[in-house]
Amino acid sequence: MIIILRKAGLAGLFGGLALLAAGPAMAQEGLDKGDTAWMLTATVIVLMMTIPGLALFYGGMVRKKNVLAMAMQSFAAACLITVVWMIVGYTLAFGDGGAANGFIGGLDNFFLAGLGVDSMSGTIPETVFMTFQMTFAIITPALVTGALADRMKFSTLLVFMAVWVIVVYAPITHWVWGGGFLADAGVLDFAGGTVVHINAGVTGLVAALIVGKRHNYGSEYMAPHNLVYSVIGASLLWVGWFGFNAGSALAADNAAGMAMAVTQIAAAGAGLSWMVVEWAVRGKPSVLGIVSGVVGGLVAITPAAGFVAPGGALAIGLIAGAVCFWGATWLKNKLGYDDSLDCFGVHGIGGIVGAVLTGVFATEAIGGTPGMLEGNAAQVWIQIEGIAATVLWSGAATAVILYILKATMGLRVETDAEVEGLDLALHGETVQ
């Protein structure tokens, strides 16, 4: 230290102390503390989307006798999928699959092998990236529970979610984000339009068809028991979606800022669009309608968040709100399936609309890929190919899993339990 003082004065002293203080941080070459801080925050608020966000959103929309069962399903998903992701989900989604790399990841990170304190994913610790992706894996099967409300056995649902994440979610994630064949084909999906929303929506539709309608569906009064819960839940989803979309930039940078801006714009546009259409069709704007519209807009902007400008985001939101209203009302009633809480009507249809419109409104100056409006009409077809691959695998694999479970464990609760309510029948608890 004396040598430092003599040769460089106080500047040298302070410089030397700074080097000593920075020593541990410099050991992780490439670590960006700003990016890491943002991704830690994004991870937390995406988890908040499931618990308590989705738990409240769905819990408020069912009848009072099933509110705890719906909350339990979201909470249990957070616990169960965390363990499944840690053991095998992460490595199948993001591991090196070798010769089969385009379809499924390898087992190099089985039980998170190789993830040490110094492991890096770009400018953030790989542990942060793994946990961030875990929150996506958690919410996706939790979304599916909305299509099965009030009637599925809890034990069977747990097995279904665990198997589904391994067989359906992890491969599709690898296709799009893990270096798989959809990424190679140029499919644009910034934050999960195909991976999360189309995947969950199609799964929910198939599951609703196979499990069957609720007891007395169409004749019993099944209105939401507490829309205040749903408004609070939707509000938490809206806030958490900034982590979902802006967090998918994986950095605290300009791309994250634009993703945040277009997410807000699309959500607001879709909420207004649903409200106006419902007002015109039914004579009154409903609370459930506007919150459902906002969620539909959030779904639709998810694949586009890193690729479109604010004007494109507003167009996506306005279109998505109207189309999701059509899907959750006219289409469901016309075809007669019991998608209890509109998992397909909002997430499936909203995801498809958003994925297609990403190909229309993508801006080269923002995401590096031009869309149809910039002369690249082929991008729309590429988006449709991604949608088709997701729909086919998600639908077929979900059907196989459910038919196997139907033959072995059974899918539905007994009629008496359904009439009594799942809170008391399955969990021995009730809300007074």
C-alpha positions as CSV (number, residue, x, y, z in Angstrom):
1,M,0.0,0.0,0.0
2,I,2.9,2.3,0.7
3,I,4.3,1.6,-2.7
4,I,0.9,2.5,-4.2
5,L,0.8,5.8,-2.3
6,R,4.3,6.8,-3.4
7,K,3.9,6.0,-7.0
8,A,0.3,7.0,-7.7
9,G,-0.9,9.1,-4.7
10,L,-4.5,8.9,-3.6
11,A,-5.8,8.0,-7.0
12,G,-3.7,4.8,-6.9
13,L,-4.8,4.1,-3.4
14,F,-8.5,4.3,-4.3
15,G,-8.0,2.4,-7.5
16,G,-6.3,-0.4,-5.6
17,L,-9.1,-0.5,-3.1
18,A,-11.7,-0.6,-5.9
19,L,-9.9,-3.6,-7.5
20,L,-9.9,-5.4,-4.1
21,A,-13.6,-4.7,-3.6
22,A,-14.5,-5.8,-7.1
23,G,-12.5,-8.9,-7.0
24,P,-15.4,-11.4,-6.3
25,A,-17.6,-9.8,-8.9
26,M,-14.9,-9.8,-11.5
27,A,-14.6,-13.6,-11.1
28,Q,-17.9,-13.9,-13.1
29,E,-16.7,-12.7,-16.4
30,G,-19.5,-11.1,-18.4
31,L,-21.8,-10.6,-15.4
32,D,-23.9,-7.4,-15.7
33,K,-25.3,-6.4,-12.4
34,G,-28.0,-4.2,-14.0
35,D,-29.3,-7.1,-16.2
36,T,-29.1,-9.5,-13.2
37,A,-31.1,-7.1,-10.9
38,W,-33.8,-6.7,-13.6
39,M,-34.0,-10.4,-14.2
40,L,-34.3,-11.2,-10.5
41,T,-37.2,-8.7,-10.4
42,A,-38.8,-10.1,-13.5
43,T,-38.6,-13.6,-12.2
44,V,-40.4,-12.6,-9.0
45,I,-43.2,-10.8,-10.7
46,V,-43.8,-13.6,-13.2
47,L,-44.2,-16.0,-10.3
48,M,-46.6,-13.5,-8.8
49,M,-48.8,-14.0,-12.0
50,T,-49.6,-17.5,-10.9
51,I,-49.6,-17.1,-7.1
52,P,-51.6,-15.1,-6.2
53,G,-52.6,-13.6,-9.6
54,L,-54.0,-16.6,-11.5
55,A,-55.3,-18.1,-8.2
56,L,-57.4,-15.1,-7.6
57,F,-58.4,-14.5,-11.2
58,Y,-59.7,-18.0,-11.6
59,G,-60.9,-18.3,-8.0
60,G,-63.2,-15.4,-8.4
61,M,-64.8,-16.8,-11.6
62,V,-66.0,-20.1,-10.2
63,R,-68.9,-20.8,-7.9
64,K,-68.2,-20.2,-4.2
65,K,-68.0,-24.0,-3.5
66,N,-65.0,-24.4,-5.7
67,V,-62.9,-21.2,-5.0
68,L,-60.4,-23.0,-2.7
69,A,-60.0,-25.8,-5.2
70,M,-59.1,-23.4,-8.0
71,A,-56.6,-21.6,-5.7
72,M,-55.2,-24.9,-4.6
73,Q,-54.6,-26.0,-8.2
74,S,-52.5,-22.8,-9.0
75,F,-50.6,-23.1,-5.7
76,A,-49.9,-26.8,-6.2
77,A,-48.7,-26.2,-9.8
78,A,-46.1,-23.7,-8.4
79,C,-44.8,-26.4,-6.1
80,L,-45.0,-29.4,-8.4
81,I,-43.7,-27.8,-11.6
82,T,-40.7,-26.3,-9.7
83,V,-39.6,-29.8,-8.8
84,V,-40.3,-31.2,-12.3
85,W,-38.4,-28.3,-13.9
86,M,-35.5,-28.8,-11.6
87,I,-35.2,-32.5,-12.2
88,V,-35.8,-32.8,-16.0
89,G,-37.8,-30.0,-17.5
90,Y,-35.0,-27.4,-17.8
91,T,-32.6,-29.8,-19.4
92,L,-35.1,-31.1,-21.9
93,A,-36.1,-27.5,-22.9
94,F,-32.6,-25.9,-22.9
95,G,-30.1,-28.7,-22.9
96,D,-28.0,-29.7,-25.8
97,G,-29.8,-32.4,-27.6
98,G,-27.0,-33.4,-30.0
99,A,-28.3,-35.0,-33.1
100,A,-31.9,-34.5,-31.9
101,N,-31.3,-30.9,-31.0
102,G,-34.1,-29.6,-33.2
103,F,-36.7,-31.5,-31.2
104,I,-35.7,-32.0,-27.6
105,G,-32.8,-31.1,-25.3
106,G,-30.4,-33.5,-23.8
107,L,-29.9,-34.6,-20.2
108,D,-26.6,-32.7,-19.4
109,N,-28.5,-30.6,-16.8
110,F,-30.5,-33.5,-15.3
111,F,-31.2,-32.5,-11.7
112,L,-29.5,-29.1,-12.7
113,A,-26.2,-30.8,-13.0
114,G,-23.5,-28.3,-14.1
115,L,-25.4,-25.2,-12.8
116,G,-22.8,-23.8,-10.4
117,V,-22.6,-20.4,-8.8
118,D,-20.4,-19.1,-11.6
119,S,-22.5,-20.6,-14.5
120,M,-23.6,-17.9,-16.9
121,S,-26.3,-17.4,-19.4
122,G,-25.3,-14.3,-21.4
123,T,-24.9,-11.5,-18.9
124,I,-26.9,-13.1,-16.1
125,P,-26.3,-16.1,-13.8
126,E,-27.7,-19.3,-15.4
127,T,-29.5,-19.9,-12.1
128,V,-31.5,-16.7,-12.7
129,F,-32.3,-17.7,-16.3
130,M,-33.3,-21.2,-15.2
131,T,-35.6,-19.8,-12.5
132,F,-37.1,-17.2,-14.8
133,Q,-38.0,-20.0,-17.3
134,M,-39.3,-22.1,-14.4
135,T,-42.0,-19.4,-13.7
136,F,-43.1,-19.8,-17.4
137,A,-43.3,-23.5,-17.0
138,I,-45.4,-23.0,-13.8
139,I,-48.0,-20.7,-15.2
140,T,-48.6,-22.7,-18.4
141,P,-50.3,-25.8,-16.9
142,A,-51.9,-23.6,-14.3
143,L,-53.7,-21.8,-17.1
144,V,-55.1,-25.1,-18.3
145,T,-56.9,-25.6,-15.0
146,G,-59.3,-22.9,-16.1
147,A,-60.7,-25.2,-18.8
148,L,-61.3,-28.0,-16.3
149,A,-62.8,-26.1,-13.4
150,D,-65.2,-27.7,-11.0
151,R,-64.9,-31.3,-12.1
152,M,-61.4,-32.9,-12.4
153,K,-59.8,-35.2,-9.8
154,F,-57.0,-33.4,-8.0
155,S,-54.8,-36.5,-7.9
156,T,-55.2,-37.0,-11.7
157,L,-54.6,-33.3,-12.3
158,L,-51.3,-33.4,-10.5
159,V,-50.1,-36.4,-12.5
160,F,-51.3,-34.8,-15.8
161,M,-49.5,-31.5,-15.1
162,A,-46.2,-33.3,-14.3
163,V,-46.3,-35.5,-17.4
164,W,-47.5,-32.7,-19.6
165,V,-44.7,-30.4,-18.7
166,I,-42.2,-33.1,-19.7
167,V,-43.9,-34.4,-22.8
168,V,-45.5,-31.2,-24.2
169,Y,-44.2,-28.0,-22.7
170,A,-40.5,-28.8,-22.6
171,P,-40.2,-30.0,-26.2
172,I,-42.2,-26.9,-27.6
173,T,-40.0,-24.6,-25.5
174,H,-36.9,-26.3,-27.0
175,W,-38.4,-25.8,-30.5
176,V,-38.8,-22.1,-30.1
177,W,-36.2,-20.9,-27.5
178,G,-33.8,-23.8,-27.0
179,G,-32.3,-23.8,-30.5
180,G,-34.9,-26.1,-32.0
181,F,-36.4,-26.3,-35.5
182,L,-39.0,-23.5,-35.1
183,A,-36.3,-21.1,-34.2
184,D,-34.3,-22.2,-37.2
185,A,-37.3,-21.7,-39.4
186,G,-37.5,-18.1,-38.2
187,V,-40.7,-18.3,-36.1
188,L,-41.0,-15.1,-34.0
189,D,-42.1,-15.7,-30.4
190,F,-40.6,-13.1,-28.0
191,A,-42.2,-14.2,-24.8
192,G,-44.4,-17.2,-25.3
193,G,-47.3,-16.8,-27.7
194,T,-46.7,-20.4,-28.9
195,V,-44.8,-21.8,-26.0
196,V,-47.2,-20.7,-23.3
197,H,-50.6,-19.4,-24.7
198,I,-51.4,-21.4,-27.8
199,N,-50.0,-24.4,-26.0
200,A,-52.1,-23.9,-22.9
201,G,-55.2,-22.9,-24.9
202,V,-55.1,-25.9,-27.2
203,T,-54.4,-28.2,-24.2
204,G,-57.4,-26.7,-22.4
205,L,-59.7,-27.2,-25.3
206,V,-58.7,-30.8,-25.8
207,A,-58.9,-31.5,-22.1
208,A,-62.3,-29.9,-21.8
209,L,-63.6,-32.1,-24.6
210,I,-62.2,-35.3,-23.2
211,V,-63.1,-34.7,-19.5
212,G,-66.6,-33.5,-20.5
213,K,-68.9,-30.8,-19.4
214,R,-69.7,-29.8,-15.9
215,H,-72.7,-31.4,-14.2
216,N,-75.9,-29.5,-15.3
217,Y,-73.8,-27.3,-17.6
218,G,-76.2,-24.9,-19.4
219,S,-78.9,-25.3,-16.8
220,E,-77.4,-24.6,-13.4
221,Y,-76.5,-21.0,-12.5
222,M,-72.7,-20.9,-12.8
223,A,-71.9,-17.2,-12.6
224,P,-68.7,-16.0,-10.9
225,H,-69.1,-15.8,-7.2
226,N,-66.7,-12.9,-6.5
227,L,-65.6,-10.7,-9.4
228,V,-63.5,-8.5,-7.0
229,Y,-61.1,-11.5,-6.7
230,S,-61.0,-11.7,-10.4
231,V,-60.2,-8.0,-10.8
232,I,-57.4,-8.2,-8.3
233,G,-56.1,-11.3,-10.0
234,A,-56.2,-9.7,-13.4
235,S,-54.5,-6.6,-12.0
236,L,-51.7,-8.8,-10.7
237,L,-51.5,-10.6,-14.0
238,W,-51.2,-7.2,-15.8
239,V,-48.4,-6.0,-13.6
240,G,-46.6,-9.4,-13.7
241,W,-46.8,-9.4,-17.5
242,F,-44.1,-6.7,-17.6
243,G,-41.8,-9.3,-16.2
244,F,-43.1,-11.8,-18.7
245,N,-42.6,-9.7,-21.8
246,A,-39.9,-7.1,-20.8
247,G,-38.1,-9.8,-18.9
248,S,-37.8,-11.9,-22.0
249,A,-35.3,-9.4,-23.3
250,L,-33.0,-11.0,-20.7
251,A,-31.4,-7.6,-20.1
252,A,-32.1,-4.2,-18.8
253,D,-31.9,-2.6,-22.2
254,N,-33.8,-0.8,-25.0
255,A,-35.5,-4.0,-26.1
256,A,-36.9,-4.4,-22.6
257,G,-38.2,-0.8,-22.6
258,M,-40.0,-1.2,-25.9
259,A,-41.4,-4.6,-24.8
260,M,-42.8,-2.9,-21.7
261,A,-44.3,0.0,-23.7
262,V,-46.1,-2.2,-26.3
263,T,-47.3,-4.6,-23.6
264,Q,-49.1,-1.7,-21.8
265,I,-50.5,-0.3,-25.0
266,A,-51.9,-3.6,-26.3
267,A,-53.4,-4.6,-23.0
268,A,-55.3,-1.2,-22.8
269,G,-56.4,-1.4,-26.4
270,A,-57.8,-4.9,-26.0
271,G,-59.6,-4.1,-22.7
272,L,-61.4,-1.2,-24.5
273,S,-62.1,-3.2,-27.6
274,W,-63.7,-6.1,-25.7
275,M,-65.7,-3.6,-23.6
276,V,-67.0,-1.7,-26.6
277,V,-68.0,-4.8,-28.5
278,E,-69.7,-6.3,-25.5
279,W,-71.5,-3.0,-24.9
280,A,-72.8,-3.0,-28.4
281,V,-73.8,-6.7,-28.4
282,R,-75.2,-7.1,-24.9
283,G,-76.2,-3.5,-24.0
284,K,-73.9,-3.3,-20.9
285,P,-70.1,-3.3,-20.4
286,S,-69.2,-6.0,-17.8
287,V,-66.4,-6.0,-15.3
288,L,-65.5,-9.6,-16.3
289,G,-65.5,-8.5,-19.9
290,I,-63.0,-5.7,-19.6
291,V,-60.6,-7.7,-17.4
292,S,-60.8,-10.6,-19.9
293,G,-60.2,-8.2,-22.7
294,V,-57.0,-7.0,-21.0
295,V,-55.8,-10.5,-20.5
296,G,-56.5,-11.3,-24.2
297,G,-54.5,-8.3,-25.2
298,L,-51.6,-9.3,-23.0
299,V,-51.7,-12.8,-24.5
300,A,-51.7,-11.4,-28.1
301,I,-48.8,-9.0,-27.6
302,T,-46.6,-11.7,-25.9
303,P,-45.1,-13.1,-29.1
304,A,-44.8,-9.7,-30.7
305,A,-43.4,-7.7,-27.7
306,G,-39.8,-7.6,-29.0
307,F,-40.7,-7.1,-32.6
308,V,-43.4,-4.4,-33.0
309,A,-43.7,-0.7,-32.6
310,P,-46.4,1.0,-30.5
311,G,-48.7,1.5,-33.4
312,G,-48.6,-2.2,-34.2
313,A,-49.2,-3.0,-30.6
314,L,-52.3,-0.9,-30.5
315,A,-53.6,-2.6,-33.6
316,I,-52.9,-6.1,-32.1
317,G,-54.7,-5.1,-28.9
318,L,-57.8,-3.8,-30.6
319,I,-58.1,-6.8,-32.9
320,A,-57.4,-9.3,-30.0
321,G,-60.0,-7.9,-27.7
322,A,-62.7,-8.2,-30.3
323,V,-61.7,-11.7,-31.5
324,C,-61.3,-13.1,-28.0
325,F,-64.8,-11.8,-27.1
326,W,-66.0,-13.7,-30.1
327,G,-64.1,-16.8,-29.1
328,A,-65.2,-16.8,-25.5
329,T,-68.9,-16.2,-26.3
330,W,-70.2,-17.0,-29.8
331,L,-67.7,-19.7,-30.7
332,K,-67.9,-21.6,-27.4
333,N,-71.7,-21.4,-27.4
334,K,-71.9,-22.5,-31.0
335,L,-69.7,-25.5,-30.6
336,G,-70.9,-26.4,-27.2
337,Y,-67.7,-27.3,-25.4
338,D,-67.3,-26.4,-21.7
339,D,-64.1,-24.4,-21.5
340,S,-65.1,-23.3,-18.0
341,L,-63.0,-20.1,-17.6
342,D,-62.2,-19.5,-21.3
343,C,-58.7,-20.9,-21.4
344,F,-59.0,-21.5,-25.1
345,G,-61.2,-18.5,-25.8
346,V,-58.6,-16.1,-24.4
347,H,-55.2,-17.8,-24.4
348,G,-55.6,-20.1,-27.4
349,I,-57.4,-17.7,-29.7
350,G,-55.5,-14.7,-28.3
351,G,-52.2,-16.5,-28.8
352,I,-53.0,-17.5,-32.4
353,V,-54.1,-13.9,-33.2
354,G,-51.0,-12.5,-31.7
355,A,-48.6,-14.9,-33.4
356,V,-50.1,-14.2,-36.8
357,L,-50.2,-10.5,-36.3
358,T,-46.5,-10.6,-35.2
359,G,-45.8,-11.6,-38.8
360,V,-47.8,-8.6,-40.0
361,F,-46.6,-5.8,-37.8
362,A,-42.9,-6.9,-37.1
363,T,-40.6,-4.0,-37.6
364,E,-37.0,-4.6,-38.7
365,A,-35.7,-1.6,-36.8
366,I,-37.0,-3.0,-33.5
367,G,-36.6,-6.8,-33.7
368,G,-34.4,-7.3,-36.7
369,T,-37.1,-9.0,-38.8
370,P,-39.5,-7.2,-41.1
371,G,-43.1,-8.2,-41.2
372,M,-45.7,-8.1,-44.0
373,L,-46.2,-4.4,-43.8
374,E,-42.5,-3.9,-44.5
375,G,-42.7,-6.2,-47.5
376,N,-42.0,-9.6,-45.9
377,A,-45.3,-11.4,-46.4
378,A,-43.5,-14.7,-46.0
379,Q,-43.1,-14.1,-42.3
380,V,-46.9,-14.5,-41.8
381,W,-46.6,-18.0,-43.3
382,I,-43.7,-18.8,-41.1
383,Q,-45.8,-17.8,-38.1
384,I,-48.6,-20.0,-39.2
385,E,-46.2,-22.9,-39.5
386,G,-45.2,-22.3,-35.9
387,I,-48.8,-22.2,-34.8
388,A,-49.6,-25.4,-36.7
389,A,-46.7,-27.3,-35.1
390,T,-47.6,-26.2,-31.6
391,V,-51.3,-27.0,-32.1
392,L,-50.6,-30.5,-33.5
393,W,-48.1,-31.6,-30.9
394,S,-50.0,-30.0,-28.0
395,G,-53.4,-31.4,-29.0
396,A,-52.2,-34.9,-29.9
397,A,-49.9,-35.4,-26.9
398,T,-52.5,-34.0,-24.5
399,A,-55.1,-36.4,-25.8
400,V,-52.8,-39.4,-25.4
401,I,-51.9,-38.4,-21.9
402,L,-55.5,-37.9,-20.8
403,Y,-56.8,-41.1,-22.3
404,I,-54.1,-43.0,-20.5
405,L,-55.0,-41.3,-17.3
406,K,-58.7,-41.9,-17.9
407,A,-58.1,-45.6,-18.2
408,T,-55.8,-45.8,-15.1
409,M,-56.8,-43.1,-12.6
410,G,-60.0,-41.7,-13.9
411,L,-60.4,-38.0,-14.8
412,R,-63.5,-36.8,-13.0
413,V,-64.7,-36.6,-9.5
414,E,-67.9,-38.4,-8.6
415,T,-71.2,-36.6,-9.4
416,D,-72.0,-36.2,-5.7
417,A,-68.6,-34.5,-5.1
418,E,-69.1,-32.2,-8.0
419,V,-72.5,-31.2,-6.8
420,E,-71.3,-30.7,-3.3
421,G,-68.3,-28.7,-4.5
422,L,-64.6,-29.6,-4.7
423,D,-63.6,-27.4,-1.8
424,L,-65.3,-29.7,0.7
425,A,-65.2,-32.9,-1.3
426,L,-61.5,-32.9,-2.2
427,H,-59.9,-30.6,0.4
428,G,-62.2,-30.8,3.4
429,E,-62.4,-27.0,3.6
430,T,-64.9,-24.3,2.7
431,V,-65.2,-20.5,2.4
432,Q,-68.0,-19.1,4.6
